Amino acid sequence: MTKRVTIEALADWLRDRDDVALLGHVSPDGDAVGSTLGLWHALVAMGKRSVVCLPGGVPKLYAHLPGAEAAVDTDAPLPFAPQAALAVDVSDPPRLGEAGIRVFEACPHRAVLDHHGTNEGFGELMLLDGKAAAAGEMAVALIEAMGVRLSREMAECLFVAISTDCGHFNYTNTRVETFEAAARCVAAGIDIEAITSRLYRTRSFGRTKLLGLVLAGLRVSEDGRMAWAKLTEAMLTQAGALPEDNEGIVNYLLEIEGVQFAVLANERGSQTKLSLRSKPPLDVSTAVAVPLGGGGHACAAGATVDADPEEAIRRALVLAEVALRGDTQGERCSP
């Protein structure tokens, strides 16, 4: 049974251990990458041996972050046999991927740091804050609890983690603690202009073409409350884009005036990964993601379905329509 712990207890747990694997989730986003790398820098500063393991490795968008070159694909051989594993920003074991689960379960000591309210707990210890805007927000506090000074390298990684998961402080999951954590990163000497330019004002040619292809197939329901689109493997090839270039495209659908629910169906072989977004009061995690076997936050969730994109979209729309018809009440949330 997983024990829920405080930041101080998890800090003590890390201080008492060495040979630590920091594990992120499949399709790692800015929070998963930035949080694991920021914690890696902190553990190295403490004289500990550590490794960041991410399914597929570090996406190109985040390859510039300090320490990214030291991260490994979870499927690749590890530089040492870890004795402790910390899953970061991982809402449930399947999100680790098959290789990640093997690494996690092979470690004698296992813990979780997460901010997904749907996380039911796994590992021996879990630090969970479902109201935190990002795992990176929690990681800043954890590093301070470990008695480590926040360096510029840590701060750059953690600022990216925080900023990307709260829409650069635009989403309603942004709270006082979010700004305070970001302020600590700024105080450590990060270059905000350079970081935000790369994240929000620079887009590859392939990603730009992919965005156009996806939006060209955009559809909206008759009442204007639901929007959906699909991203196929053929589109990736046509655009010359990378799989990671889909990140954030679903938000364009939700930004349409009047739309309250948006779904992007991303073809992955025989499966489809659904990116789900909503506006309050619709709780897209409870109403749509969980029934489809997924999870996430109240207004930003996902699920992987054993179906083609068209069928996966149909299932999501049926659930969303029922929820919207009843004006399902959810917590304050963010896209």
N, C-alpha and C positions, 0 to 999 in steps of 0.2 A: 504494500500500500504506500502510495506517495504521500510524503509529509510536506505540508505547506509551511514555508519558512519566511523569515524576514530578510531584508537586504543584509543586515549584520550577520545573520546566521550563514547565508550563502558566501559572504566575504570570508568568514572563518573557515568554511568548507574549502574554498579555493586556496587560502593561505596554507592549509594543512596538506595540500596535495601537489604533486608534480606530474610531469608527462601527461599534459592535459590536451584532449582533442576538443576543439570548439566547432560544433556542427551546425550548419545552416540548413534551410529547407530547399526542396526541389524548386527549380526556376528561381534562383536567389535574386531578390530585389535589393534596393538600396539599404533597407533596414537590416536584412540578413547579412549582407556583405559588410556594411559599415560597422555593425555591432560586433560581429565576430572578429574583425580586424582590430577594432579599437580595444577589445578585451585581450586580444593576442599581444598587442604592444604592452599592455599593462602587466601581463604575466611575464613577458620577457624582461620588463623593467624590474620585476621582483626576482629575477634570476632563475625563473622556471623554464622548463622545456615545454613548448606548446606548438600546436599545429592547427590551422584553420582548414576544415574540410567542407567543401561545397559541391553539391551535385552538378557536374558539368564544369566546375571551376568558376573563376570570377568572370562575370559577363564583361564584355568589352567596355561598356559604359562606365564601369567602376574599376577598370584595370589600372587607372592612374593613381588610385589611392595608395598611401604609404603601406608597404608590407604586402600588397596584393600579389607580388611575384612569389611570395613564400607560401601562399595558399595552394592547396592541392585539390584535385578532383577526388571526390569520395571513392570513386572506382579505382583510383591509382594506388600504388603501393605507398604506405605511410613511411615517413622518415624514422619512426620509432614506434614501439608498441605502447599506445596510450594506456594509462592506468586509471584515468578519470575522464569522463565525457560530460561536457556541458552543451545541451541543445539550446540554441538561441533563436528566438522568434519562430519556434516550431510548435504548432498548435496540437499536433497528435503524431504518434510514431510514423504512420504512412507518409507524412510530409518530409520525413528524413530521406525517403527513397530506400530501395532495397539495400544498397551498399551502406548507406548511413545507419540503417537499423543494425546491420551486422557490426559496424564499428561501435555504435552506442552500447549494444548488448554485450559485446566482448569485454567491456571495461568493468572492473570490479566496483567502481564508484561512478554513479550517474546522477546528474541533476539537470534541471530545466530552468531557463529564464525566458518568460514569455509575457505577452500583453494581449493575447486573444482570450476573450471571455468564454469561448466555447471549449477551452482546454480543460479536459476532465482530469488531467494529471497522469504523468508517467515518470519513470525513474524513481530514485530514492527520495530526492528533495525537489521541490518546485517553488520558485519565486514567481508569482503571478500577480500582475496588476492590469486588470481588464480596462482600466480607465486611462492608462498611459497611452500617449499618442504613438509611441514606437518603443521597440525593445532598446533602441539606442538611448532613449530618455532614461530608462532603467539602468543601462550600462554605465552612464555617467555617474549615477549615484552609487552603483556597486564599486566602481573603481575608487571613488572617494572613500567608501567604507573600508576598502582594503588598505587604505593609507598610502595610495600611490598618487603622486602629483600628475595632473592631467597635462601631458605633453602636447606639442603642436600636432604630432603625428596621430596620437589618439584622438585629439579634438577634431581633426579633419575628417577622419573616418566616422566618428560619432555624429558630427554635424550633418553629414550626408545621410546617415541612418535616420536621424530625426526629421530633417527637412523633407525627404522624399516620402515618408509615411504620413506626414500631416499636410501634404500639398503645399509645402513651403509656407506653413503657418496660415493656410487658407481654410482648412477643413475644421469642422466643429469638434473634432477630437483634440484640437489645440487647447491646452489649458495653461494655467500659470506655471506649473512645473515644466511644461514643454519649453516655454520661453526661458525659464531659469537654466535649464540644462543647455540650451543653445547659447545662452549668454556666457556660460562657463567655457564653452568651446571657443567663442569669440575672444574671451579674455586670455586664452592660451595662445593666441597669435595666428589664427587661421586667416587665409585670404578669401573672404566671402565673395568678392567679385569674380575671382578665378573659378571658384567652386560652382557658383550658381550659373556662370556663363556656360560652363561645360555641361551642367545638368539640364538647364532650362532654355538656353539660348543657342544651343548647337545641336544639329541633327544631321546624321549621315544621309547621303543621297539615297541609299537603300531604304532606310527607315521612312524617309519622306515619300518615296514612291509607294511603299507598303501602306502608309496612311491613306494615300489617295485611292488605292485599290480597295481597301476595306470600306472606306466611307462611300465609295461609288455604289456599293451594294447595301447600304444602310436602308432599313425599313422602320416604319413607325406605325403603331396601331391606329385604328380609326379614331379612337378618342384622344390620341396624342400622348397617352400616359406611359407607353412602353416603346422602347427603341431597341433594335437588335441588328447585329451584323455578324458575319463569319470571316475567319481568317484561315485560308486553306494552305496546305503545303505548296500547292501550285503558285499561290500568290507570293510566297516567300521566294520561290525560284524566279518568278517573273520580275520581282523587284530587286533581286540580288541582295535581299535582307537576311539578317540573322534571326533565329527564333526569339531571342531576347528583345528584338525591336518592336514586339507587340506591346511592351510595357507602357501603360498609360493611355492606349488608344481607346479603351472602353470609356474613359472619362469624356471624350468628345461626344459620345452618344448621350450621356447624362446631362451634358451642358445644353442640349436642345431645349428651347423654351417649352414648358409644359410637361416634359418627360420626368417621370418619377421612378422609373425602373429601366435599367439598361443591362444588356447582356452581350458579351462578345464571345463567340464560340471559336475556339482555337483548335484546329484539327491536329491531332497527334497520333498518326497511324490509325489504328482501329478505334481509338478513343478520342474524346473531345474534352478539352479543358475549358470550363466556363468561368469567365470573369464577370462577376455580378456587382452591380452598383445600384444604390437607391438614394432617395432623399427622404428625410423624416416626413411622416412618422413610420414609414415602411421599414421593418426590420428584415432586411434581405437575407441575413444569415439564418434566422429562425424560420422564415417563411419559405425560402427557396433552397439555400445551400444545404442545410442540414437534411431535409427530406431527400436530397439528391446524393447524400453521402459525403458532403463537404462541410464547410464551416467557415469561420472568420469573424468579422466585426459586424455590427448592426447594419451598416450601410456600405460595407466593402467586404465581399466574401467570394468564395470560389468553390468549385466542385469539379471532379473528373468523372465523366459519364462514359459507359461502354456503349456508345452509339455514334452515328455520324453527326456532323454539325447541325443539319436540319432537324433531326430528331431530338438532339440535345436541347436546341433552342425551343422546340415545341414543348418539351417537358418543363423547362424553366418558365415559359410564358404562361402555361396553365396554372402553375403554382403562384406566380406573381399576380395574375389576374384575380385569382380568388382572394389573395391578401389585399389587393388594392380595392376590391369591391367592398371588403369589410373595413377598409381603412385601418388595417392592423397597426396597433400602437407599438412603437419601438422606442428605444433609448435615443438620446441625442447621438448623432453619428456623423461620419464623414465619408465622402466618396472614395 
